[in-house]
Amino acid sequence: MAVKAPRARRGQRNYHAGVAAEEQVARFYERSGHRVRTRRWRGKAGEIDLVFEKAGEIVFVEVKASTTHARAAESLTARQVGRLLRSAEAYLGLLPAGSLTPMRFDVALVDRSGRLDIIPNALCA
């Protein structure tokens, strides 16, 4: 039986931590009255972690998990923001009102202890 390389183990651990963080965030939004529209939606530009709807507003959520909230926040790069915006534009193109659909972008930070911090409308100009 082959032993996995440390990098592969770390990758698996990070993947599972990310999935667990997304599940925690989804439960939080559902308890707040949001309906999950999709998880890990993928378009040509990239992936959106979670998409919710409440009262006609679409909420795109980028989930960042790390050892601390500060590290999680630092891991959101300008390049990722650009991909998120392009992906959201593609997603909105599938809706009847398109880009006229009320929407916002939230960032959910999850630290190693499972503490959750939501930054609503994080990408507002």
BASE-810200 format. One record per residue: x, y, z of N, C-alpha, C in turn; residue in three letters. Coordinates in steps of 0.02 Angstrom, whole numbers, padded with zeros to 5 digits, always signed. Atoms other than C-alpha are relative to their C-alpha. Last residue first. Example, Ala and Ser with C-alpha at 12.3 -4.5 7.8 and 13.67 -1.06 7.14 Angstrom:
// BASE-810200
-00042-00059-00003+00684-00053+00357-00039+00055+00037SER/+00045-00059+00000+00615-00225+00390+00045+00060+00000ALA/
//
This chain:
// BASE-810200
-00047-00052+00021-00898+02479-00211-00003+00060+00045ALA/+00033-00061+00022-00981+02332-00128+00052+00053-00016CYS/-00031-00024+00061-00878+02172-00123-00034+00063-00026LEU/-00072-00011-00007-00911+02126+00058+00032+00030-00062ALA/-00013-00049+00052-01100+02145+00048+00073+00019-00003ASN/+00052-00010+00050-01113+02051+00212+00021+00054-00050PRO/-00009-00069+00021-00952+01999+00300-00051+00012-00055ILE/+00026-00018+00066-01001+01841+00391+00013+00074-00012ILE/+00009-00072+00005-00894+01778+00535-00022+00014-00071ASP/+00023-00026+00064-00899+01595+00587-00009+00075+00004LEU/+00033-00065-00009-00802+01515+00729-00013+00030-00069ARG/+00068+00002+00026-00764+01334+00685-00038+00064+00010GLY/+00045+00022-00054-00610+01320+00796-00072-00003-00023SER/-00013+00069-00019-00496+01324+00643-00047-00026+00054ARG/-00067+00014-00027-00572+01486+00580+00004-00073+00023ASP/+00005+00053-00049-00718+01512+00462+00070-00015+00025VAL/-00065+00020-00026-00737+01672+00362-00012-00052+00055LEU/+00007+00036-00063-00893+01697+00256+00069-00025+00021ALA/-00058+00043-00012-00883+01829+00120-00010-00030+00069VAL/-00023+00006-00069-01045+01903+00056+00063-00043+00001ASP/-00055+00048-00009-01083+01964-00119+00021+00002+00073PHE/-00057-00024-00040-01250+02049-00153+00052-00056+00005ARG/-00051+00047-00022-01396+02034-00270+00051+00033+00045MET/-00032-00025-00061-01555+02112-00337+00049-00053+00026PRO/+00019+00037-00060-01583+02041-00512+00034+00031+00061THR/+00044-00044-00039-01557+02174-00646-00025-00033+00064LEU/-00041-00043-00044-01406+02075-00709-00042+00052+00038SER/-00071-00009+00016-01522+01942-00777+00036+00044+00049GLY/-00015-00072-00002-01706+01971-00739+00074+00014-00014ALA/+00044-00040+00042-01755+01795-00798+00017+00075-00001PRO/+00062-00020-00035-01603+01710-00721-00042+00045-00045LEU/+00047+00056+00003-01469+01617-00821-00068+00017+00031LEU/+00023+00006+00069-01370+01776-00856-00050-00057-00009GLY/+00057-00046+00008-01361+01800-00668-00028-00003-00070LEU/+00057+00029-00036-01250+01646-00659-00062+00043-00009TYR/+00024+00057+00039-01134+01713-00794-00061-00031+00033ALA/+00031-00028+00060-01118+01880-00703-00028-00055-00044GLU/+00066-00024-00020-01088+01786-00541-00036+00031-00060ALA/+00043+00059-00010-00945+01691-00623-00071+00021+00019SER/+00015+00027+00067-00867+01852-00687-00047-00061+00005ARG/+00044-00048+00035-00880+01931-00514-00019-00025-00069LEU/+00065+00003-00032-00808+01777-00429-00050+00046-00035LEU/+00032+00063+00022-00665+01767-00553-00070-00006+00029ARG/+00016-00008+00071-00622+01950-00521-00036-00061-00027GLY/+00058-00046+00002-00631+01923-00333-00022+00009-00073VAL/+00059+00039-00019-00516+01773-00350-00063+00043-00003GLN/+00014+00045+00056-00388+01878-00446-00062-00042+00014ARG/+00033-00040+00052-00398+02014-00315-00018-00044-00060ALA/-00042-00042+00042-00354+01884-00184-00041+00039-00051THR/+00042-00021+00055-00457+01812-00043+00038+00051-00041LEU/-00004+00048+00055-00327+01723+00063-00045+00017-00059SER/-00058-00014+00043-00303+01874+00174+00004-00046-00060GLU/+00013-00062+00038-00479+01854+00242+00057+00016-00048ALA/+00053+00016+00049-00446+01673+00292-00014+00061-00043ALA/-00030+00039+00054-00282+01722+00373-00051-00017-00054ARG/-00045-00045+00036-00368+01858+00474+00032-00037-00059ALA/+00040-00041+00046-00510+01741+00521+00044+00046-00041HIS/+00030-00058-00033-00385+01619+00594-00042+00038-00052THR/-00012+00006-00072-00325+01443+00552-00030+00058+00039THR/-00071+00001-00016-00407+01451+00381+00008-00005+00076SER/-00016+00034-00063-00575+01437+00296+00075-00001+00009ALA/-00072+00003-00011-00639+01558+00164+00012-00031+00068LYS/-00018+00027-00065-00816+01540+00096+00076-00006+00003VAL/-00067+00030+00005-00869+01652-00048+00020-00021+00070GLU/-00042+00005-00059-01056+01683-00041+00066-00035-00017VAL/-00058+00040+00018-01166+01747-00181+00046-00001+00060PHE/-00059-00011-00042-01332+01810-00114+00054-00050-00022VAL/-00049+00053+00006-01477+01827-00236+00061+00019+00041ILE/-00070-00021+00006-01617+01941-00179+00045-00062-00004GLU/-00016-00022+00068-01798+01894-00217+00072+00023-00010GLY/+00042-00057+00019-01850+01889-00034+00020+00028-00068ALA/+00047-00019-00053-01706+01773+00009-00036+00063-00024LYS/+00051-00048+00019-01599+01676-00114-00044+00014+00061GLU/+00062+00002-00038-01437+01584-00088-00049+00051-00029PHE/+00047-00051+00025-01285+01542-00193-00065-00010+00037VAL/+00070+00008-00019-01136+01452-00116-00041+00056-00031LEU/+00008+00050-00054-00955+01420-00166-00073-00013+00015ASP/+00030-00038-00055-00957+01510-00334-00016-00051+00054ILE/+00049+00030-00046-00838+01427-00456-00025+00051+00050GLU/-00020+00028-00064-00743+01490-00607-00059-00024+00041GLY/-00048-00044-00035-00750+01594-00766+00025-00030+00066ALA/-00063-00003+00037-00829+01458-00875+00053+00041+00038LYS/+00008-00028+00067-00962+01423-00745+00067+00003-00034GLY/-00059-00010+00042-00964+01314-00591-00021+00026-00068ARG/+00021-00011+00069-01090+01320-00451+00062+00017-00041TRP/-00056+00010+00046-01014+01249-00293-00021+00005-00073ARG/-00065+00004-00033-01179+01241-00201+00053-00014-00053ARG/-00050+00048+00025-01344+01296-00274+00063+00004+00042THR/+00014+00010+00071-01505+01389-00239+00048-00051-00030ARG/-00058+00018+00040-01498+01371-00050-00022-00010-00072VAL/+00007+00064+00034-01646+01461+00025+00062-00013-00042ARG/-00022+00004+00070-01613+01598+00150-00012-00070-00027HIS/+00055-00006+00047-01717+01614+00308+00019+00000-00073GLY/+00017-00071+00007-01577+01652+00432-00055+00011-00052SER/+00033-00021-00063-01572+01469+00485-00022+00073-00003ARG/+00066+00031-00002-01536+01428+00302-00038+00018+00063GLU/+00045-00038+00045-01395+01555+00300-00070-00030+00000TYR/+00010-00067-00028-01311+01478+00453-00050+00039-00043PHE/+00047+00007-00056-01336+01300+00387-00016+00068+00031ARG/+00067+00013+00029-01253+01348+00223-00052-00006+00055ALA/+00025-00064+00026-01105+01425+00317-00070-00010-00029VAL/+00015-00042-00058-01077+01265+00416-00031+00067-00022GLN/+00060+00028-00031-01088+01160+00258-00022+00042+00060GLU/+00057-00017+00043-00964+01273+00170-00066-00025+00029GLU/+00013-00072-00010-00844+01258+00317-00060+00022-00042ALA/+00031-00007-00066-00858+01067+00312-00018+00073+00014ALA/+00068+00027+00007-00823+01066+00124-00037+00008+00066VAL/+00039-00047+00040-00672+01179+00150-00073-00022-00007GLY/+00013-00058-00043-00604+01071+00291-00042+00051-00036ALA/+00053+00020-00047-00625+00919+00178-00016+00056+00049HIS/+00063+00010+00036-00527+01002+00038-00057-00015+00048TYR/+00027-00066+00017-00393+01065+00156-00066-00005-00036ASN/+00022-00030-00063-00367+00890+00228-00031+00069-00013ARG/+00061+00034-00020-00359+00815+00054-00030+00031+00063GLN/+00052-00019+00048-00231+00943-00002-00067-00031+00018GLY/+00018-00069-00016-00128+00918+00156-00056+00023-00046ARG/+00039+00003-00063-00129+00730+00127-00025+00069+00019ARG/+00065+00030+00017-00074+00756-00054-00045-00004+00062ALA/+00038-00051+00038+00065+00875+00001-00069-00026-00018ARG/+00027-00052-00045+00124+00753+00135-00042+00052-00037PRO/-00049-00052-00013+00141+00613+00005-00031+00053+00045ALA/+00010-00064+00034+00018+00472+00019+00053+00050+00021LYS/+00013-00053-00049+00086+00305+00077-00006+00065-00038VAL/-00040-00060+00006+00071+00167-00052-00021+00051+00053ALA/+00043-00059+00000+00000+00000+00000+00045+00062+00000MET/
//
